[in-house]
Amino acid sequence: MQNIFYRMMAKANMDALKKFISKYSAGDVIYKKGDIQTDFFIINKGKVQLKNDGQGQILATLGKGDFFGEESLNSEQNAIYTVEAIEDCFLIKIPYVALTDMLKQTPDIALKILKKLSEKHIKIQTVLMAAAAPEARQKTAGKEARREDSTSEKIGGEVKAYLIIQRSNRLVQLTKTETFLGRRDYTTGFVPDIDLTDEDEEKYISRKHAKIQFKDGKFYLSEEPGAINGTFLNGNKLQTGVKHELHAEDEITLCHLNVIFKI
């Protein structure tokens, strides 16, 4: 999926957009809750966090291709959260007047911006609801844990198998007889056993993309129904639902994300 920013650059004047690029270092506060907000921001590189109050409650973490500063679309609107850079960032800081001119030239981009902002507000709403009802969250977590225990058995301690997610160099041990890999769904609350949301900034991987199963002393990989953009084992594309035995040092590719199987 091409970054919306680059599509805007292709249709608008590139030199005109370059003047809006601002660099922020990790730890910089871009603006604080309550500030008058006059600019719309597109993240071209790096990550920021949206924070709710003085206690630093994190509402969302945004990365490349995400937006914030939508308060600027209303005159004299106060910022509804604090925004802090958690990595060195390059941000496209667009004043309201310039943004409206760009959107008039590229109306299709306006719809994509609305979709992105809707996804962000769903994330924020989820965090706020969870914080407001901790007991309900704990009860739900308990139910999910009991359901998981009843549907997926633990692998014996004598079996040691791992995945190395190459983009982040994260090491994950396989502990269950069925392990789902994918991206979390902030709308339904679904979180796969191995959540690749942070590694998949481009959002190419499906919510429930693939499954690793342990049976009769062997591990098997299969692509889940509905997965898009492909699942590959050592460069070979898998057919949905067909199990393939895994061996040490096999390379699993979920769309574009490489994972090494260790045992």
Steps between C-alpha positions, in 0.01 A plus 500: 500500500658827395538766767229763460763772536680384186176489306435859605852593388440339162195716443604819675809712461788306659707810571202663670462201732869478589480827691257336744744226610608539864743284697439404863728304730394217732351657814388823332145612582338604174210666678320471833141430589314831507728682253328680213550265206549650153695230312426156361782243527590200283772266630753439226751322723518399867237455772304720739277433799172670586464561874188591694606676817776596742536138607610417146223254412586375149200507269666384179834454327512624140753426228580567136192593297287591805353843570428725796406863565149471358393769751653748254202443271297712745594862564655570843459138613698379803709185466323205663820313591874547535720369217857388572761356264632162618742470208675756284226613262448677173150650501308676228360801687229649280312820595123485466481727192764302311333170592158608371657608170670159464180310578308699241753381242493136625151423638568124503773559758246667731309173533818310585587758764156458657545122506841529669367743759206271570740209569699718739193610695386140535838423662465797736144406592614146579769629738263740677229237542752253640630757748148589611401140570802307635284239674316422179831473318636258759187284481520493121868410512421217739231364270732522200774319690263220598372472144857492364604232749206285391572532127878497478719271707847592622805339341709291739799673655743263331413648159678828427399681183527869416429757233737787425319796342776649291374858465513555878729207593229396749520145637171323572472152651231266370319370809161383369382226269331764283655843452345770281712772337352827382402855588274617780153633420424810706131488404421144615775473762653192333870454580688209334735283705796662324402860438695647207330841507814691596717325242243545222485879476371474143198297620539233231462198729148369569343495846522120517757430230659162575505217754780286641379167635688248715384142449666161552831662584515718188420861414288593199429832329180588313340813362165598653185551290456865408870585520613729221838595353634145533683266737832346391723222632859519376377710207215267401147640518262295714146406412244600758431230758775261383745401777873492437749351743751742648870425542778686679606824326198505270410851382134596534385811314167661584447730204825696545600415858767231538497264798755226575391174665742365763486168683 
